[in-house]
Amino acid sequence: MATEIRVPTLGESVTEATIGRWMKKEGEAVKIDEPVVELETDKVSVEVPAPAAGILANISAAEGDTVEVNALLGAIDAAGAAASAAPVAAPATSATASGGEEIEVRVPAAGESVTEADIGEWLKKEGDAVALDEPIVSLETDKAAMDVSAPAAGVLKKVVGSQGNTVEVGALLAVIAVGASAAKTNGAAPVATSAPTSAAPASNDLSPAPRRVVAERGLDPSAITGTGKDGRITKADAMAATQNAPTQSRAPAPPKDLGPREERVKMSRLRQTIARRLKEAQDTAAMLTTFNDVDMTAVMDLRKQYKELFDKKHGIKLGFMSFFVKAAVHALKEVPDVNAEIDGTDVIYKNHYDIGVAVGSDKGLVVPVVRDADQKSMADIELEIAELGRRARAGKLTIEEMQGGTFTISNGGIYGSLLSTPILNQPQSGILGMHRIEERPIARNGEVIIRPMMYLALSYDHRIVDGKGAVTFLVRMKENLEDPQRLLLDL
């Protein structure tokens, strides 16, 4: 009996995906709920699990193909489940007794959008005895370091891959002879690993990924605080130290080969999808942007006055985003067209306020959603945005956390942007662009004074939002931010 594998529902407004890679080949055995294929949308990568155990009988769509929701991906022959469930005995070797079981150790999934890792350090050697759940190798991604533990007790019979090698999720790392002892394998006693010390590592003690960053950026390893296991420096630690380089001593950068003047690199399928969806937004909507500026004096004074008390009570710093989210909700209630969307010849007006907050990550732009923002306090909003941002940068956002937004806020100011025209996040009808705050001279009551000013940009779909509505929205934003007490009084 064949069980079909189909494209799952990918969230509101997401109707198609690109096949990133097949994790199983035709004829291979699969377990129920075991990932068999990875799909990529403009928002996230998702793994499709096997709906039944058996044999992957056929693959209906190839890597790189664009498939719609519910499209057929392949089929599993459930009749092969019994055969696939039975362990395959490895040929007897000198490392194990006849008929002994061998278990493969493979690269585990490291979160959505993470498809490969570097082998940082082998904690065990071939022939070493290993205990159940004992770490045997350290892997490093661009986000974190992690240890891969032994799935069973025995002897590390085979090591695949050297320190510094890049390996994909699911790749073979090692083979463990279950229940064997080190003496049976090579007669050598297990090598004891030295206890971690507090001494700062030299550059040649680092794993390959952070070592390359340290060498290329001329960093001093002793000035970098490691967050990996036993205080090891990860690639992310080295990259973070790069940003703080002016405040720490730097080792002289070694001369390096500048390489070719040009380099051609194929776009990832996820980046291709993002590019296509952004262009579709421009082609579909009658997109227009209008601008205003806001004096941030009142908000900055309020933050300065209450920041310590706010942090002490709620455990989070009082940022700008909670003010902008609250001000946006207030303006959306007055101009409901900006909170609506077009569906064919209908307009859908939303009576809920789910605000998307654009977050940049290594894999591209993602937009997690703060749901029912009108019902949440400033502290709730700050805590939720902080958590969503952390999960976005770690590649751990779920599809549910990024779907259903009614309006989006994008803060290009954190990168130093003075002015921009943000692109709509379809099917939404409006997106607000925040920018950097800088002191500028303005005229007040016949005098020129210096004030911290920010430009605001509202991109909107002119098919549903008129110019009057767009301007009204920005004026309400300006009023609420320049006089935050209006938010408390609902004015």
Order of alpha helices (4+ residues) and beta strands (2+ residues): beta-beta-beta-beta-beta-beta-beta-beta-alpha-beta-beta-beta-beta-beta-beta-beta-beta-alpha-alpha-alpha-alpha-beta-alpha-alpha-beta-beta-beta-beta-beta-beta-alpha-beta-beta-beta-beta-alpha-alpha
